[in-house]
Amino acid sequence: MKIAGVLGGMGPLATIDLLNKIVKHTDAKKDSDHVHTLVDNYTGIPDRTAYILGNGENPEKYLVESALKLEAMGASFIVMPCNTAHYFYEKIYGTVKIPFVNMIEEVAKELDGVKKVGLLATKGTYRGHIYENIFNKYGIEIEVPPVDLQEIVNQLIYNLKEGKDNINEVPIDKVLDYFSNLGIDNIILGCTELPVAFEMLNVKGNFLDPTKILALSTIKLMGKTIKKY
């Protein structure tokens, strides 16, 4: 029996969002039709962006610890609903004997024929070139907003993480207008808090949701059927 292992906690809302999307998109008529999942909601993993920017503790050993724990508990493969944490993907991948799905690569596979996309992400994801390092292999160009607009994206992400109730005051429209003015229609919500925030704010657009893409990949790997809407 296959078991999906979720290396989570970065943050808890993003982990719940992945689990919700796995359940929502699985074509299930009874409990046993759903995905058997092991979740390590490891909220103690140090902030990934802070480390990449040179201001925090290295989270690598915590990420490896979680991956090994999931493997020991019987996970058949690992998924990780955190874009910035994929900066450490190779290190984690090298410590486990089970497959470790690369969420960034799963997003790239969805962009068949698309040559340029916009990226909304943490400053750590921007600084670490996490998307560029994968997308270059697929011939997809990444457009990132200028530094002042990156601050707006970061503010939205961390306001949600911190449980603030004023995320509607963050001027995310300025960032979306930037991409619109460049004629970029496809925009990646490259932080797993962003799909949650955009749903709360009811922001509409042609957005690529890595959490949803990862959920669908998980369902497929489990040999389950994706629900058709």
C-alpha positions in Angstrom: 0.0 0.0 0.0 1.4 3.4 -1.0 1.6 6.2 1.5 2.2 9.9 0.7 4.6 11.7 3.1 4.1 15.4 3.6 7.0 17.4 4.9 5.0 20.3 6.2 4.7 23.1 8.7 6.1 25.8 6.4 3.6 27.2 7.3 0.7 25.3 8.8 -1.9 27.0 6.6 0.0 26.0 3.5 0.2 22.4 4.7 -3.6 22.3 5.4 -4.2 23.8 1.9 -2.2 21.0 0.3 -4.2 18.3 2.3 -7.5 20.0 1.5 -6.6 20.0 -2.3 -5.6 16.4 -2.2 -8.9 15.5 -0.7 -10.9 17.8 -2.9 -9.4 16.6 -6.1 -9.4 12.9 -5.4 -12.3 11.1 -7.1 -13.5 9.2 -4.0 -16.8 7.6 -3.1 -15.7 6.4 0.3 -12.9 7.0 2.9 -10.7 4.2 1.5 -10.7 5.8 -1.9 -8.7 8.8 -0.5 -5.0 9.2 -0.3 -3.3 7.6 2.7 -1.1 10.4 4.1 1.5 10.9 6.7 2.1 14.5 7.7 4.9 16.0 9.7 3.6 19.5 10.4 7.1 20.5 11.6 6.5 24.2 12.6 9.9 24.4 14.3 11.8 24.4 11.0 13.7 27.8 10.9 12.6 30.4 8.4 14.0 29.5 5.0 14.0 33.1 3.6 15.8 34.4 6.7 18.7 31.9 6.1 19.0 32.5 2.4 19.2 36.3 3.1 21.9 35.7 5.7 19.8 36.5 8.7 18.8 33.2 10.3 19.6 29.6 11.3 20.2 27.0 8.6 17.0 24.9 8.3 18.7 22.1 6.4 19.1 19.6 9.3 15.5 20.1 10.4 14.3 19.4 6.8 16.4 16.3 6.6 15.2 15.2 10.0 11.6 15.5 8.9 12.2 13.6 5.6 14.0 10.8 7.4 11.1 10.6 9.9 8.6 10.3 7.2 10.6 7.6 5.5 11.0 5.7 8.8 7.2 5.9 9.3 6.6 4.2 6.0 6.1 7.0 3.5 6.4 5.8 -0.1 7.4 9.2 -1.4 7.7 12.8 0.0 6.1 16.0 -1.1 6.9 19.4 0.4 4.4 22.3 0.2 7.0 25.1 0.5 8.5 26.8 -2.5 11.4 28.4 -0.6 12.4 25.1 1.1 13.2 23.7 -2.4 16.4 25.7 -2.1 17.5 22.7 0.0 15.9 20.0 -2.3 19.1 18.3 -3.4 20.4 18.0 0.2 17.1 16.4 1.4 16.8 14.2 -1.7 20.3 12.8 -1.1 19.5 11.6 2.5 16.4 9.5 1.7 15.9 6.3 -0.2 12.4 7.1 -1.3 11.3 9.4 -4.1 11.1 13.1 -3.3 8.8 15.0 -5.6 10.2 18.4 -6.7 7.2 20.8 -6.7 9.1 23.4 -8.8 9.6 20.8 -11.5 6.0 19.7 -11.4 5.0 23.4 -12.1 7.4 23.6 -15.0 5.9 20.4 -16.5 2.5 22.1 -16.5 3.7 25.0 -18.6 4.0 23.1 -21.9 4.5 25.7 -24.6 4.7 28.7 -22.3 7.9 30.7 -22.7 7.6 33.4 -20.1 5.9 33.6 -16.7 5.7 36.0 -13.8 6.7 34.9 -10.3 5.2 36.0 -7.0 7.4 34.6 -4.2 9.3 35.2 -1.0 12.6 37.2 -1.2 14.3 33.9 -0.4 12.9 32.2 -3.4 13.9 35.2 -5.6 17.4 35.4 -4.1 17.9 31.7 -4.3 16.8 31.5 -8.0 14.8 28.5 -7.0 12.5 28.7 -10.0 15.1 29.9 -12.5 17.4 26.9 -11.7 14.6 24.5 -12.8 12.8 26.5 -15.4 16.0 27.1 -17.4 16.0 23.4 -18.3 12.5 23.8 -19.8 13.3 27.0 -21.7 10.9 29.0 -19.6 11.9 32.6 -18.7 11.0 33.9 -15.3 10.1 37.6 -14.8 10.4 38.8 -11.2 9.1 42.2 -10.0 11.5 45.0 -8.9 12.7 45.1 -5.3 10.0 47.5 -4.1 7.2 45.3 -5.4 8.9 42.2 -4.0 8.5 43.9 -0.6 4.8 44.0 -1.2 4.6 40.3 -2.0 6.7 39.5 1.1 4.4 41.7 3.3 1.4 39.8 2.1 3.0 36.4 2.8 4.3 37.3 6.3 1.1 39.1 7.3 -0.7 35.9 6.6 1.9 33.8 8.4 1.6 36.1 11.4 -2.2 35.8 11.5 -2.8 39.5 10.8 -6.3 40.4 9.8 -5.3 43.3 7.5 -4.0 41.4 4.5 -6.6 43.2 2.4 -4.6 46.4 3.0 -1.5 45.1 1.3 -1.5 46.6 -2.3 -0.9 43.4 -4.2 -2.7 44.9 -7.2 0.4 47.0 -7.8 2.4 43.9 -8.4 -0.2 42.3 -10.6 -0.4 45.6 -12.6 3.4 45.4 -13.2 3.0 42.0 -14.9 -0.1 43.1 -16.8 1.8 46.1 -18.2 4.5 43.7 -19.4 1.9 41.6 -21.2 2.5 38.6 -18.9 -0.6 36.5 -18.4 0.7 33.5 -16.5 1.7 34.2 -13.0 3.0 31.6 -10.5 1.9 31.9 -6.9 5.3 30.8 -5.9 4.8 30.8 -2.1 2.3 28.3 -0.7 0.8 31.0 1.5 -0.2 33.0 -1.6 -3.0 30.7 -2.9 -4.5 30.9 0.6 -4.2 34.7 0.6 -5.5 35.1 -2.9 -8.6 33.0 -2.1 -9.2 35.0 1.1 -8.9 38.2 -0.9 -10.9 36.8 -3.9 -8.2 37.9 -6.3 -8.9 36.7 -9.8 -6.5 36.0 -12.6 -4.6 33.5 -14.6 -2.6 32.1 -11.7 -0.6 28.9 -11.5 -1.1 27.3 -8.0 1.9 25.1 -7.2 0.0 23.7 -4.2 -2.8 22.4 -6.4 -0.3 21.1 -9.0 1.5 19.2 -6.2 -1.8 17.9 -4.9 -2.6 16.5 -8.3 0.8 15.0 -8.7 0.4 13.3 -5.3 -3.0 11.8 -6.3 -1.5 10.4 -9.5 1.6 8.9 -7.7 -0.8 7.2 -5.3 -2.6 5.6 -8.3 -5.8 7.4 -7.5 -8.1 9.1 -10.0 -8.4 12.9 -10.2 -12.0 14.2 -9.9 -13.3 15.9 -13.0 -15.2 19.1 -12.5 
